[in-house]
Amino acid sequence: MPMDGGIGASTKRREDVRFLTGAGNYTDDINVNGQAYVAFLRSDVAHGKIKSVDTSDAAGMPGVIRIFTGADFEGIGGLPCGWQVTDRHGEPMQEPAHPVLAQGKVRHVGDPIAAVVAETLEQAKDAAEAIEVDLEELPAVVDMKAALVDGAVKVHDDLTSNLCYDWGFVEENRDAVDQAIKSAAHVTTLELRNQRLVANPMEPRVAIGDFNRATGESTLYTTSQNPHVIRLLMGAFVLGIPEHKLRVVAPDVGGGFGSKIFHYAEEAFCTFAAKAINRPVKWTASRSEAFLSDAQGRDHVTKIELALDADNNFTAIRTETYANMGAYLSTFAPSVPTWLHGTLMAGNYKTPVIYVNVKAVFTNTVPVDAYRGAGRPEATFQLERVIDKAARELGVDPIALRRQNFVTEFPYATPVAVEYDTGDYNGTMDALERMIDRDGFAARRAASEAKGKLRGLGINCYIEACGIAPSQLVGQLGARAGLYESATVRVNATGGIVVMTGSHSHGQGHETTFPQVIAEMIGIDASMVEIEHGDTQNTPMGMGTYGSRSIAVGGSAMVRAAEKIIAKAKKIAAHLMEAAEADVELKDGQFSVAGTDKSVAWGDVCLAAYVPHNYPLEEIEPGLEETAFYDPSNFTYPAGAYSCEVEVDPETGKVEICSFAAADDFGNIINPMIVDGQVHGGIGQGIGQALLENCVYDDQGQLLSASFMDYAMPRADDVPFYEVDHSSRTPCTHNPLGVKGCGEAGAIGSPPSVVNAVIDALQSGGHDVDHIDMPVSPSRVWAAMNNA
Amino acid sequence: MYAFDFERPSTVADAVAALSAEDAQALSGGQTLIPTLKQRLASPSKLVSLGGIAELQGITSDGDAVTIGAGTTHAAVAADGSIPALSALAGNIGDPAVRNRGTIGGSLANNDPAACYPSAALGLGATIVTNAREIVADDFFQGLFTTALDEGEIITAVRFPKPQAANYQKFEQPASRFALVGVFVAKGADGVRVAVTGASEDGVFRWSEAEAALGSNFSAGALDGMAPPADGMISDLHGSAAYRANLVGVMTRRAVAAAG
């Protein structure tokens, strides 16, 4: 039985009170006195040479304060890329310039050409429409393979081609993999596309720049998952503002899913323009702008080969992937198809040799970067689909084939550079099998067939590397940043605690879970602990929230800081009780001396720290505030087994999800209810990818799915009630909480089981279909069934 | 949104007068027009709201026919039940917000090729009543977003004959949940009518082969294996022309089976 409000308790989310009663403080809720509004004139063609931009008519329109074009940003840094990938030949990736406003060329629909700052938003929009742009339209590069042929039109004229990098991993394994595939008893091959997605957080992006002429300080309010990262990138690489003159505030943020990690042009623009015109400048994206300017996700085209020996042991995996970067390199784009994808190609299986080739390609489309799971869903999807296909080809049970090849001994060093510290893949598969009544499936299938439907059962496993990440390792892999996390624990004089964390909550529930940890450690009520995050002015330098890292890395930093607090508090308590420090125990918010009836309350010790009349000033300083930075020694490796059961209507091709079960191993869990919610949300997004969502450009680079009229987001009635099980737990071996992180698992683990189930259903109906690309929409299922 | 003048007359006559201004636009429930304005895709000089006109409201049932005021919301039609198939159709348009604002007159005048109502009007053989005349549904719909309405002409009511049996089956486009294909089947005194929305490049249409087959045998079996030709069907992100043609056959059979 967990302590009330402590670790393991399903405490209700305290932040929901303000979110659900309209009392949240989102960036668009912030209005700075005297603010002006910006409207961006965005390119409506995918590729073109800017011959001239005439702002003379627009500049004279009512309310216009100033119009900016690319020329205003000459000599100012472009948007930086935070990760450099080294290619197969030891050469750095090709890295194009990314100006804040387009210079010389536009490279995707939505690329900002000019920005009008005016007294009102409507005036700014009116003037933006009056700007005359003389644009010479160029052929658009949209298809990745076509982009790489000799003589293809180049997205960036100063690069040698549209190839960002050609990455081999692990290059030394290449020949061994080729050999293993040549000599295999069986090779299963699958070609697929992991389609492009639009993140679509409920809250579109917002940026407000403010410049204080008196102090020379700039403030940026922005919808960010990592305000410190934005401060560093924008200050150091774009605008040349030192950290002590730049404050970045990311208040309540309405969902990010990765798309709010990156540093965007609009943030730099508003900060720059506010100083230039000496007025605060506000931008709020419309949903249409979000479709054209938020970094998008996925978009891989892959061929995977799985080699097996005569006993169905996996002997080698070889993959070739084309990864779409879009028109520019978004902040962490190069890392997604490489270090967040190639390193996971071993999955849950002991395949001895693996070779991953990734060609990253520039196209005239919106930039692509991390989206919930980021690289790991792409790895999981191809691997779990090809295993399913192999099982079918070999006529073996898909669960048995997986179990036979599971990694069972830990730590396990994969052939793709990472070491799994712990896990129990049979344990999660057992948990899954307990949920899904596999024995009853034949009867359920018969019942479906009796009403003219086809029924399928799909299974898959997943593993992910999260708790991102050891700084030294990612530094070797090309990261231009550290990936530690920080926390300051400030104990107030009357015992209440404020934790200032570099993690950022934009839906994850940190304000509830982080206090649970402190409450457990000290033995006080969680209501005595408050979490502050999102403002660089009052939080220590932290790297923010993504990669399921907050509790594993940020939580660990908080534990380290709290340990320092407790150690100091024990010194004070020892002094107050006139006892030896080593004899002091802390339990239920009381310090006591073992074997005596001496005790002193938490609050009395805190008061003594700030009113140090009776205090060991010669040994320790007054006050009770500690900061810790925590850099993990390894990734964490959540893993699990998922299943999906579907019914397919053979007349229309419509797929209905009948049930979905998820068994995850997240190690220790702070708040089971919040973990369930994270898994539910992740599966919802995974089902969205599997069945509904599709970001599509035509061959001119026009976005066809540019609104919710054509981009299908999952709705409540598209998803089933989920069955989730988190009872199989192998605590992480290298962080103090033994936690692994749960934010991305659902999105990583769910798409393959949905598609596996659909294929199983079609096969049961006698249809020789072994793959359908996502989204497995009604029209695609019908076309596959009818060879149409 | 661009600036515009706004009038809210209380009679049809005043509305017609207000609409005589150049580039004036009638506003009913606004479920298409307002988003269009917000995206700056339309710039009317004046919006003439029809929301304050009492004579456009209400549903009356008189023996053989049901007359619905043009300003009646989808929610009101859904709650009415005089023609169950029509109410069921109205109750599945959009979401509750759309159903509580959107009106039958606005939907028919807009004639979106994927809207539900045009198939009901055409399938039931309705008569569209305007401030100037009466137009039978067969003459009213003239292609994508195109109707027989003249400039400044306002729909005041829609008169539906009560069918002996009717049903509407919608296969939803996954994103918008408009009809990827919607089929309204009605059996009445003058025979069987099958009206299809969502599918054709020419907007709502009657599937005459199906009507003929059902005329002699009103059963799903009468349409076994039948589908209209794929030529002229819409082909887009959400489905090919061949897929839509297939869905017309499937949805028609299901509508007939459900109509009983």
Chai-1 contact restraints between the chains, C-beta under 6 A:
chainA,res_idxA,chainB,res_idxB,connection_type,confidence,min_distance_angstrom,max_distance_angstrom,comment,restraint_id
A,E651,B,V250,contact,1.0,0.0,6.0,A-B,restraint_1
A,T652,B,V250,contact,1.0,0.0,6.0,A-B,restraint_2
A,L692,B,P174,contact,1.0,0.0,6.0,A-B,restraint_3
A,V696,B,L237,contact,1.0,0.0,6.0,A-B,restraint_4
A,L704,B,L237,contact,1.0,0.0,6.0,A-B,restraint_5
A,M709,B,A175,contact,1.0,0.0,6.0,A-B,restraint_6
A,M709,B,S176,contact,1.0,0.0,6.0,A-B,restraint_7
A,D710,B,A175,contact,1.0,0.0,6.0,A-B,restraint_8
A,D710,B,L237,contact,1.0,0.0,6.0,A-B,restraint_9
A,Y711,B,A175,contact,1.0,0.0,6.0,A-B,restraint_10
A,A712,B,P174,contact,1.0,0.0,6.0,A-B,restraint_11
A,A712,B,A175,contact,1.0,0.0,6.0,A-B,restraint_12
A,S779,B,G239,contact,1.0,0.0,6.0,A-B,restraint_13
A,S779,B,Y243,contact,1.0,0.0,6.0,A-B,restraint_14
A,W782,B,Y243,contact,1.0,0.0,6.0,A-B,restraint_15
A,A788,B,A242,contact,1.0,0.0,6.0,A-B,restraint_16
